[in-house]
Amino acid sequence: MLSDKDTFKKAIYAREKLSTTGMGMGIAIPHAKTGAVIKPRVAVGISKTGFDFEAEDGEPAYIVFMIATNDKDGDLHLRTLASLSSKLMHEEFINSLRNAKSSKEVVSLLNKQ
């Protein structure tokens, strides 16, 4: 939940200018910490064609996780990145996400331990 969409968008682009959030293996995790975030959230997008996130492996991102946290949320964005990263180390998990048929299936996969 955002108080100012444009401020959040600028923060996302500013973070991306520092270095790409294209992680490789078809994954990108753009993220920003800004006062424009009222409630921290993670949005997930899955694309059949992919997006160029300038990942080191040169592959497009098919799964994009956008993390939005507030400046006052401490290390929440780091904990979220760590949690996602541990799941994304497994090719089977990535393939399951890419082939998910519904948002409920995506949420179920993400909530599995």
N, CA, C and O of each residue as an XYZ file, in Angstrom:
452
protein
N       0.845     -1.168      0.000
C       0.000      0.000      0.000
C       0.897      1.240      0.000
O       1.813      1.359      0.814
N       0.622      2.144     -0.911
C       1.458      3.326     -1.102
C       0.694      4.616     -0.823
O      -0.510      4.706     -1.063
N       1.415      5.612     -0.313
C       0.816      6.945     -0.164
C       1.081      7.780     -1.409
O       0.341      8.720     -1.700
N       2.148      7.435     -2.150
C       2.522      8.199     -3.333
C       3.191      7.262     -4.346
O       4.361      6.903     -4.205
N       2.432      6.881     -5.353
C       2.913      5.938     -6.363
C       4.140      6.471     -7.108
O       5.071      5.712     -7.377
N       4.153      7.761     -7.442
C       5.268      8.335     -8.192
C       6.569      8.313     -7.387
O       7.637      8.044     -7.937
N       6.481      8.593     -6.096
C       7.664      8.550     -5.242
C       8.217      7.136     -5.176
O       9.431      6.939     -5.236
N       7.340      6.154     -5.052
C       7.792      4.761     -5.023
C       8.436      4.385     -6.355
O       9.491      3.752     -6.383
N       7.808      4.772     -7.441
C       8.338      4.464     -8.769
C       9.732      5.070     -8.944
O      10.626      4.411     -9.474
N       9.926      6.300     -8.511
C      11.234      6.948     -8.597
C      12.265      6.185     -7.756
O      13.416      6.034     -8.167
N      11.852      5.708     -6.590
C      12.763      4.958     -5.717
C      13.165      3.631     -6.360
O      14.318      3.213     -6.249
N      12.234      2.977     -7.022
C      12.532      1.717     -7.715
C      13.548      1.968     -8.834
O      14.525      1.232     -8.970
N      13.307      3.012     -9.630
C      14.228      3.325    -10.728
C      15.602      3.749    -10.195
O      16.627      3.394    -10.776
N      15.626      4.503     -9.099
C      16.898      4.936     -8.519
C      17.690      3.714     -8.038
O      18.904      3.648     -8.230
N      17.012      2.757     -7.419
C      17.695      1.539     -6.960
C      18.227      0.746     -8.149
O      19.334      0.209     -8.093
N      17.457      0.672     -9.204
C      17.866     -0.084    -10.391
C      19.088      0.558    -11.059
O      19.906     -0.141    -11.656
N      19.211      1.889    -10.959
C      20.376      2.581    -11.530
C      21.660      2.218    -10.791
O      22.737      2.221    -11.387
N      21.556      1.905     -9.497
C      22.741      1.535     -8.714
C      23.357      0.256     -9.247
O      24.567      0.171     -9.456
N      22.514     -0.731     -9.462
C      22.920     -1.996    -10.076
C      21.655     -2.774    -10.389
O      20.628     -2.611     -9.730
N      21.742     -3.613    -11.393
C      20.563     -4.351    -11.815
C      20.046     -5.257    -10.701
O      20.821     -5.783     -9.902
N      18.750     -5.427    -10.661
C      18.142     -6.387     -9.733
C      17.770     -7.663    -10.488
O      17.066     -8.525     -9.963
N      18.254     -7.768    -11.725
C      18.117     -9.011    -12.485
C      19.083    -10.021    -11.896
O      20.298     -9.868    -12.024
N      18.555    -11.050    -11.255
C      19.381    -12.005    -10.509
C      19.928    -13.123    -11.392
O      20.810    -13.871    -10.972
N      19.412    -13.236    -12.599
C      19.756    -14.373    -13.439
C      18.757    -15.492    -13.219
O      17.874    -15.392    -12.368
N      18.901    -16.555    -13.991
C      17.992    -17.701    -13.911
C      16.526    -17.310    -14.129
O      15.619    -18.010    -13.678
N      16.298    -16.180    -14.828
C      14.930    -15.750    -15.124
C      14.236    -15.021    -13.994
O      13.010    -14.914    -13.987
N      15.008    -14.513    -13.032
C      14.443    -13.863    -11.849
C      14.939    -12.424    -11.731
O      16.110    -12.145    -11.987
N      14.048    -11.512    -11.345
C      14.417    -10.138    -10.991
C      13.703     -9.778     -9.698
O      12.563    -10.177     -9.462
N      14.408     -9.009     -8.863
C      13.819     -8.616     -7.584
C      14.032     -7.110     -7.367
O      14.835     -6.718     -6.520
N      13.320     -6.268     -8.125
C      13.418     -4.835     -7.876
C      12.843     -4.514     -6.495
O      11.836     -5.090     -6.085
N      13.493     -3.592     -5.785
C      13.037     -3.271     -4.439
C      13.396     -1.835     -4.089
O      14.334     -1.257     -4.637
N      12.626     -1.274     -3.160
C      12.883      0.093     -2.712
C      12.373      0.275     -1.289
O      11.354     -0.285     -0.884
N      13.133      1.087     -0.546
C      12.719      1.530      0.796
C      12.407      3.012      0.676
O      13.279      3.808      0.325
N      11.175      3.381      0.963
C      10.776      4.782      0.857
C       9.608      5.071      1.797
O       8.812      4.184      2.105
N       9.516      6.310      2.244
C       8.415      6.744      3.091
C       7.076      6.694      2.376
O       6.034      6.839      3.015
N       7.080      6.495      1.070
C       5.829      6.397      0.309
C       5.114      5.071      0.552
O       3.955      4.912      0.171
N       5.803      4.115      1.189
C       5.198      2.814      1.475
C       4.506      2.871      2.832
O       5.142      3.109      3.859
N       3.195      2.650      2.818
C       2.421      2.636      4.060
C       2.488      1.252      4.692
O       2.762      1.123      5.886
N       2.241      0.223      3.897
C       2.326     -1.159      4.356
C       3.272     -1.914      3.438
O       3.111     -1.878      2.219
N       4.257     -2.598      4.008
C       5.186     -3.347      3.161
C       4.454     -4.430      2.378
O       3.537     -5.078      2.882
N       4.883     -4.606      1.138
C       4.243     -5.597      0.273
C       5.266     -6.172     -0.695
O       6.304     -5.569     -0.967
N       4.943     -7.356     -1.207
C       5.691     -7.968     -2.303
C       4.693     -8.257     -3.406
O       3.688     -8.932     -3.183
N       4.970     -7.747     -4.591
C       4.145     -8.048     -5.757
C       4.909     -9.051     -6.609
O       6.133     -8.983     -6.717
N       4.182     -9.977     -7.210
C       4.799    -11.002     -8.051
C       4.210    -10.904     -9.446
O       2.993    -10.837     -9.622
N       5.087    -10.898    -10.425
C       4.645    -10.918    -11.817
C       5.333    -12.065    -12.539
O       6.531    -12.290    -12.367
N       4.572    -12.787    -13.347
C       5.116    -13.905    -14.113
C       4.792    -13.648    -15.580
O       3.641    -13.417    -15.948
N       5.835    -13.693    -16.409
C       5.693    -13.386    -17.830
C       6.111    -14.587    -18.671
O       7.100    -15.252    -18.361
N       5.380    -14.858    -19.705
C       5.756    -15.938    -20.629
C       6.886    -15.495    -21.557
O       7.685    -16.324    -21.993
N       6.963    -14.184    -21.866
C       7.965    -13.686    -22.802
C       9.195    -13.112    -22.109
O      10.271    -13.085    -22.708
N       9.073    -12.661    -20.891
C      10.200    -12.152    -20.125
C      10.470    -10.673    -20.341
O       9.978    -10.061    -21.288
N      11.279    -10.108    -19.423
C      11.674     -8.703    -19.458
C      13.188     -8.626    -19.331
O      13.793     -9.437    -18.629
N      13.800     -7.667    -19.999
C      15.240     -7.483    -19.884
C      15.549     -6.701    -18.609
O      15.206     -5.524    -18.491
N      16.197     -7.366    -17.662
C      16.631     -6.717    -16.431
C      18.150     -6.633    -16.362
O      18.719     -6.414    -15.292
N      18.808     -6.809    -17.515
C      20.257     -6.726    -17.605
C      20.952     -7.652    -16.615
O      21.949     -7.279    -15.996
N      20.424     -8.853    -16.471
C      21.035     -9.850    -15.594
C      22.379    -10.273    -16.173
O      22.578    -10.246    -17.388
N      23.290    -10.660    -15.306
C      24.630    -11.047    -15.757
C      24.615    -12.236    -16.709
O      25.498    -12.360    -17.558
N      23.615    -13.117    -16.577
C      23.569    -14.275    -17.480
C      22.936    -13.930    -18.832
O      22.853    -14.780    -19.719
N      22.487    -12.671    -18.984
C      21.922    -12.218    -20.254
C      20.513    -12.711    -20.535
O      19.941    -12.393    -21.577
N      19.954    -13.480    -19.620
C      18.607    -14.025    -19.803
C      17.547    -13.031    -19.324
O      17.782    -12.279    -18.378
N      16.381    -13.029    -19.978
C      15.297    -12.174    -19.501
C      14.746    -12.694    -18.172
O      14.935    -13.859    -17.822
N      14.073    -11.824    -17.450
C      13.413    -12.213    -16.204
C      11.981    -12.630    -16.530
O      11.228    -11.877    -17.146
N      11.624    -13.817    -16.115
C      10.265    -14.328    -16.307
C       9.437    -14.198    -15.035
O       8.208    -14.155    -15.073
N      10.140    -14.137    -13.911
C       9.471    -13.957    -12.621
C      10.061    -12.701    -11.989
O      11.275    -12.595    -11.813
N       9.190    -11.747    -11.649
C       9.621    -10.491    -11.043
C       8.926    -10.343     -9.694
O       7.699    -10.373     -9.597
N       9.743    -10.182     -8.656
C       9.235     -9.891     -7.313
C       9.576     -8.442     -7.024
O      10.753     -8.081     -7.009
N       8.569     -7.597     -6.793
C       8.817     -6.203     -6.449
C       8.538     -6.029     -4.957
O       7.423     -6.242     -4.483
N       9.592     -5.634     -4.232
C       9.489     -5.493     -2.781
C       9.389     -4.019     -2.426
O      10.224     -3.214     -2.838
N       8.361     -3.670     -1.659
C       8.144     -2.295     -1.219
C       8.164     -2.259      0.308
O       7.328     -2.878      0.967
N       9.138     -1.522      0.862
C       9.197     -1.342      2.311
C       9.406      0.132      2.630
O       9.819      0.921      1.780
N       9.110      0.481      3.876
C       9.255      1.845      4.352
C      10.651      2.029      4.939
O      11.268      1.067      5.398
N      11.142      3.257      4.924
C      12.450      3.570      5.507
C      12.536      3.131      6.968
O      13.622      2.847      7.474
N      11.395      3.077      7.638
C      11.354      2.774      9.078
C      11.164      1.291      9.367
O      11.015      0.901     10.525
N      11.167      0.455      8.321
C      10.940     -0.978      8.500
C      12.220     -1.751      8.821
O      12.224     -2.982      8.780
N      13.294     -1.047      9.136
C      14.552     -1.702      9.495
C      15.067     -2.581      8.371
O      15.172     -2.151      7.222
N      15.390     -3.825      8.723
C      15.960     -4.745      7.736
C      14.914     -5.660      7.102
O      15.255     -6.729      6.595
N      13.651     -5.253      7.127
C      12.580     -6.086      6.563
C      12.856     -6.441      5.110
O      12.644     -7.584      4.706
N      13.323     -5.487      4.321
C      13.588     -5.786      2.899
C      14.699     -6.827      2.769
O      14.646     -7.671      1.874
N      15.704     -6.781      3.645
C      16.782     -7.772      3.598
C      16.291     -9.157      3.995
O      16.670    -10.160      3.391
N      15.443     -9.197      5.017
C      14.875    -10.497      5.426
C      13.986    -11.073      4.329
O      13.981    -12.282      4.099
N      13.240    -10.211      3.657
C      12.387    -10.652      2.554
C      13.234    -11.167      1.396
O      12.939    -12.216      0.822
N      14.291    -10.424      1.053
C      15.210    -10.865      0.001
C      15.841    -12.214      0.347
O      15.956    -13.090     -0.511
N      16.245    -12.375      1.594
C      16.868    -13.635      2.026
C      15.888    -14.796      1.929
O      16.249    -15.881      1.473
N      14.658    -14.573      2.352
C      13.636    -15.621      2.295
C      13.358    -16.027      0.852
O      13.296    -17.214      0.534
N      13.194    -15.044     -0.007
C      12.960    -15.336     -1.427
C      14.161    -16.051     -2.037
O      14.007    -17.041     -2.753
N      15.343    -15.550     -1.753
C      16.557    -16.118     -2.342
C      16.732    -17.584     -1.981
O      17.153    -18.387     -2.814
N      16.408    -17.937     -0.734
C      16.567    -19.341     -0.335
C      15.615    -20.240     -1.119
O      15.968    -21.374     -1.440
N      14.434    -19.759     -1.427
C      13.473    -20.546     -2.209
C      13.878    -20.601     -3.680
O      13.695    -21.616     -4.352
N      14.431    -19.486     -4.169
C      14.754    -19.376     -5.590
C      16.036    -20.113     -5.976
O      16.413    -20.131     -7.148
N      16.694    -20.709     -5.013
C      17.881    -21.512     -5.304
C      17.493    -22.866     -5.891
O      18.344    -23.597     -6.396
N      16.204    -23.195     -5.823
C      15.730    -24.504     -6.263
C      15.026    -24.390     -7.614
O      13.987    -23.741     -7.734
N      15.602    -25.023     -8.616
C      15.062    -24.950     -9.974
C      13.623    -25.462    -10.037
O      12.806    -24.931    -10.788
N      13.316    -26.486     -9.254
C      11.955    -27.034     -9.228
C      10.953    -25.970     -8.765
O       9.851    -25.875     -9.303
N      11.341    -25.178     -7.769
C      10.478    -24.113     -7.261
C      10.250    -23.059     -8.342
O       9.121    -22.620     -8.557
N      11.325    -22.653     -9.023
C      11.216    -21.656    -10.089
C      10.297    -22.162    -11.196
O       9.427    -21.431    -11.671
N      10.489    -23.395    -11.599
C       9.641    -23.971    -12.651
C       8.186    -24.034    -12.214
O       7.286    -23.776    -13.013
N       7.950    -24.374    -10.953
C       6.572    -24.410    -10.443
C       5.937    -23.036    -10.510
O       4.774    -22.907    -10.892
N       6.693    -21.999    -10.138
C       6.164    -20.629    -10.223
C       5.857    -20.248    -11.668
O       4.794    -19.702    -11.963
N       6.793    -20.540    -12.561
C       6.605    -20.174    -13.972
C       5.406    -20.867    -14.592
O       4.789    -20.341    -15.517
N       5.075    -22.046    -14.085
C       3.970    -22.817    -14.643
C       2.684    -22.714    -13.831
O       1.707    -23.401    -14.130
N       2.675    -21.867    -12.811
C       1.477    -21.718    -11.979
C       0.305    -21.245    -12.832
O       0.463    -20.400    -13.714
N      -0.854    -21.794    -12.561
C      -2.055    -21.490    -13.346
C      -2.915    -20.372    -12.747
O      -3.824    -19.862    -13.402
N      -2.616    -19.994    -11.484
C      -3.440    -18.964    -10.841
C      -2.628    -18.241     -9.772
O      -1.580    -18.718     -9.336
N      -3.134    -17.085     -9.363
C      -2.467    -16.342     -8.297
C      -2.519    -17.127     -6.991
O      -1.592    -17.047     -6.185
N      -3.588    -17.882     -6.774
C      -3.679    -18.703     -5.558
C      -2.572    -19.745     -5.527
O      -2.006    -20.026     -4.471
N      -2.267    -20.314     -6.677
C      -1.196    -21.309     -6.752
C       0.157    -20.653     -6.457
O       0.995    -21.247     -5.778
N       0.376    -19.441     -6.958
C       1.623    -18.710     -6.692
C       1.755    -18.455     -5.198
O       2.807    -18.715     -4.615
N       0.711    -17.956     -4.581
C       0.732    -17.673     -3.140
C       0.979    -18.956     -2.350
O       1.746    -18.953     -1.388
N       0.344    -20.033     -2.744
C       0.540    -21.312     -2.059
C       1.998    -21.764     -2.151
O       2.577    -22.211     -1.160
N       2.582    -21.647     -3.327
C       3.987    -22.018     -3.501
C       4.904    -21.150     -2.625
O       5.838    -21.660     -2.007
N       4.641    -19.871     -2.576
C       5.472    -18.967     -1.799
C       5.331    -19.201     -0.298
O       6.274    -18.970      0.459
N       4.172    -19.653      0.130
C       3.939    -19.871      1.560
C       4.452    -21.221      2.054
O       4.529    -21.445      3.262
N       4.802    -22.117      1.144
C       5.344    -23.420      1.557
C       6.724    -23.223      2.165
O       7.512    -22.396      1.707
N       6.997    -23.993      3.196
C       8.315    -23.915      3.861
C       9.321    -24.687      3.126
O      10.481    -24.736      3.534
